[in-house]
Amino acid sequence: MKIKIMAFREAYKLFVDAWGLYRKYSARRLDDAECEAMAQEADAINEKYQSDLAKDMLVSVIREVSKDARMKIKDTEE
């Protein structure tokens, strides 16, 4: 198994891209099209960096955004 070590600049760019994804889709309810768009953007970022760090960060961002979206749906139902 080949392990890819990222340079600091590349890791910084990954953090910026992951933050941009989080900022774009968090703090609001998402419809199906927006969820699909978020998944496609996450896939593109993952392909760009091709590292375990990228995969782990993007999974965490998607989980957090999904959790926020579920909480907002629950709040509107109450």
N, C-alpha and C positions, 0 to 999 in steps of 0.2 A: 504494500500500500504506500503510495507516494503522498507525503505530507507537504503541502505548499505553505511556506512561511511568507507572510506579506511584509513588504517594506512599510515604514511608518507613513509615508505619503499615501500609499495605496490604502492602508488601513483607515487613514483620515478620510479619504474620499468615500470609502465604504460607509463610514459613520455618517457622513454628510448625506449620502444617498438614502440610507436607512432613515435618517431623521426627516428628510424631505418626504418620504413615503408616509411616515407616521403623521407628520404635520398636515399633509394633504387629506388624509382619510380619517383622522381621529376627531373626536369632539362633535360628531354629527351622525345621524342615522344614514345608513347606506342602503340603496336599493340594489337589486340583483346585478344591474349593469355596472354600478360602481364597485361592487364586490369583485366582479370579473375583471374590471379594469385594474383594481388593486393587485389581484393575483397575477395578471399579465406584467405589470410593472415590477412586481417582486421577482418574477421569473427572469425578466430582463436584467435586473440588478444581479441576481444570482449567476446568470450566464456571464456577465461582465467580469465578476471577480473569481468565480469558480473556486471557492474555498469553504472550508467548514465554518469559519467565522462568519462569512456572508450568509450561509444557510441558517446558522443558529440565530443570527441577528434578525433576519427576515422572518423566520418562524415566530420569534418573540414579538416583533412588530405586528404581525398579522393576528396573533393571539390577543394582544393588548387592544388593538383596534376592534376586534370581534367582541371582546368583553365590554368595551365602551359602548358599542352599538347595541348589545343585548341589554345593558343597563338603561340606555335611553329608551328602548322599546318598552321595557318594564315600567319606567317612570311615566310614559305616556298612557299606559294601560290603567294605571292606578287613579 
